[in-house]
Amino acid sequence: MAFCELKNVSKNYGTGKNVTEVLSGINLDIEEGEFVAIVGFSGSGKTTLVSTIAGLISPDQGEVLFKGKPVTGAHPERGIVFQSYSLMPWLTVYSNISLAVDRVFASWSRAKRREHVMKYIDMVGLSHAVDRRPAELSGGMRQRVAVARALSMQPEMLLLDEPLSALDALTRSKLQDEINDISQKEKKTILLITNDVDEAILLADRVIPLNPGPNANLGPEFVIDIPRPRDRTEMNHDENFKKLRKEITEYLIQVGMEAATTDESLVLPDIQPNTASGFPNKAAASAAKAKSIALERYVEFSQIDKVYPTPKGPLTVVEDFDLKMRKGEFISLIGHSGCGKSTVLSMVAGLNDISKGAIILDGKEVNTAGPDRGVVFQAPSLFPWLTARENVELGVERVYPHGSKKDRKEIVEYYLSRVGLGDSMDKKAAELSNGMKQRVGIARAFALSPKLLLLDEPFGMLDSLTRWELQEVLMEVWKRTQVTAICVTHDVDEAILLADRVVMMTNGPNAKVGKIMEVDLPRPRTRKQLLEHPDYYRLREELLCFLEEYEHGPAGEKVKQNEAATKIENITIEEKPLETAKADKEEKQVANA
C-alpha cells in the first residue's frame, strides 16, 4: 500500500458552458520517505493537484488516499508551503510559527512549545531574526518562515507548491540545500511542485511531468538514480545528470510545442521607428555625418559609480563599472542578489542618476529616459484598464507616428501573437494572469524596435515552458532586428542561451565587473541544440564556479563587504528594481517642475 495514492483524480471548475477541465485521470503512488517532484507549466493544474492532496479541495472524480484512508479535508499530517508566503504581517517570525505550534500541540507545556518553535527557526537559519516582522525580512527569509512553520507542525508529508520560484538564484540554492537536508534528516515524504528541471533533479527521487491542460495528466516518470549527497557543480560532470536533464527538457519542449497556438502567418511591415539611427530626418542625417563612433563602442559604460547616502555615510553600491558593447551585441549580466545588476540597468535606462562616470549610447550621453531604450521589468507595468492591444499601441504610436494606422496595427498584432497572446489581445490587463501580463510587457518592448533593449529578469516569474517560449521569441526578434541588448538574469542556462558575452558581477557593495565570458556557440540557438553542444557544459561550469566563488566572496571582497557592513551597521540598502527607479525619477521631475 502506497503512503499517498491518487486514483483516477479529475477536477473541473465552473459549470455548463463555462466549465474548465483542469485535471483528468491522475494516478500517482508515493512511498513513505520518498521525494517526488512534479514539473509542469503555468495553468497546467499543479496547484490544483497539490491542493487536492492537502485536502483543501475535493476531486470531482476519483479519490486521494493517505495511509490507506480517504482524504476528506485538511490536516496537520500534510503540511503545505505555497509560492506566496501567507504570513501574518503584524506578527514576528517567532509568533508566526508559534501560532501553528500552539494549535497543533496545545497539550504541550509552554516551555516545550517554545523550545520546539526555536528548533525549527534555527533549522532554517533565522535565529538572528526571531523578533522581526515579515516587512523587515527579504523574500527568501519570509519563505524560510513558511517552511519552518510547515515543518514545526511535524507533518508526515510535506507539500511544496513552487516555494522557491520567486527567489533569486543564491537564495534559491540555499533553500534547496535546506530542503534537501531536511528531507534526509527528517526522512519526510515530500511532494515538490516546481518549474525548474535542475531543481527537480537535484532534490527528487522521481521527476514526473504534468502535461499542459485542459485535462492535464501525468507524463512518464524519470527515476533520478544519482547518488546523494548531490552537488550542483559536480553534477555538471555527471553523464547521468546530463542524460536525465536532456530527456526531461526535450519531453517538456515537445509537449509545449504540441500545446502552442502561435499564429505564424503574421508578418511585420517594412518600416523603421523614429528612434532608429538611420531614420530619415534632417537632424538624424546631420548627426550621422558628424558622428564617427566605432560600432565596437556603440554602448560604453565608463567607470560608472552609484552611491547612495545613508545616515552612516555614503554607500557605494556599484564602483568603476566599465564595459564596451558592439552594436547588435547581446550581453547577459549575471551575479548574486544585491550585486548591483538592476542598478546598472536602471542607470543606462535613464531611471537612476549616475554618481560618477558616464554612459554613452550611439554617440550620445545618457542622462534621461527615452523611447530609444526599451525596458522589460520583472513585474509588468501595464495600465490595468487598457487591453493588451492598447497597452502595446501606446508605445507603437509614439515611435511610428510616420506609419499608417494599418502598419501600426500589424506591428502590435505581430508581437502580441509572437508572445502567445493572439487570442487575448482585446482582454483588459486586469483580466490577465501574471504570465500573460509579462508577455504583454515583452511584446511592448519588442514593438518599439529600440536602439538598446534592457531586460531586468524578464522571465523570472514565469514557468519553464513560458520562459523557454519567450526566450525563443527574444532570440527570433534579436536575429531579425539585431537590436543591442542587455539582459539581467540569475539563470545560468538563460545567460548562455541568449548572450554573445556573459558579464559576471562581483558581490556588492562596491560591485564591479568580475569576469567576462565569451559565448562562442553558433547561432541561431535552441535549448535542444545547446544541450547537445560539446562546449555547453564547459561554459556552464565556468559560470557556476564564478557564482560559487562569490557566494561567500573571495578574501579581498569579503574584507571589503565586512568593512561596509560595519560602517552601515543595521542599515540595509536593497537594490531598487527598475519599476521603483522609474517612479522615483518621475517624482523628482514633478518636484523640480
Buried (B, 14 or more C-beta within 10 A) or exposed (E): EBBBBBBEBBBBEEEEEEEEBBBBBBEBBBEBBBBBBBBBBBBBBBBBBBBBBBBBBBBEBBBBBBBEEEBEEEBBBBBBBBBEBEBEEEBBBBBBBBBBBBEBBEEBEEEEBBEBBBEBBEBBBBEEBBEBBBEEBBEBBBBBBBBBBBBBBBBBBBBBBBBBBBBBBBBBBBBBBBBBEBBEEBEBBBBBBBBBBBBBBBBBBBBBBBBBBBBBBBBEEBEBEBEEEBEBEEBBEBEEBBEBBBBBBBBBBEBBEEBEEBEEEBEBBEBBBBBBBEBEEEEBEEBEEEEEBEEEBBBBBBEBBBBBEBEEEEBBBBBBBEBBBBBBBBBBBBBBBBBBBBBBBBBBBBBBBBBBBEBBBBBBEBEEBBBBBBBBBBBBBBEEEBBBBBBBBBBBEEBBEEBEEEBBBBBBBBBBBBBBBBEBBEBBBEEBEEBBBBBBBBBBBBBBBBBBBBBBBBBBBBBBBBBBBBBBBBBEBBEEBEBBBBBBBBBBBBBBBBBBBBBBBBBBBBBBBBBEBEBEBEEEBBBEBBBEBEEBBEBBBBBBEBBBBBEEBEEEBEEBBEEBEEBBEEEEBEBBBBBBBBBBBEEEEEEEE
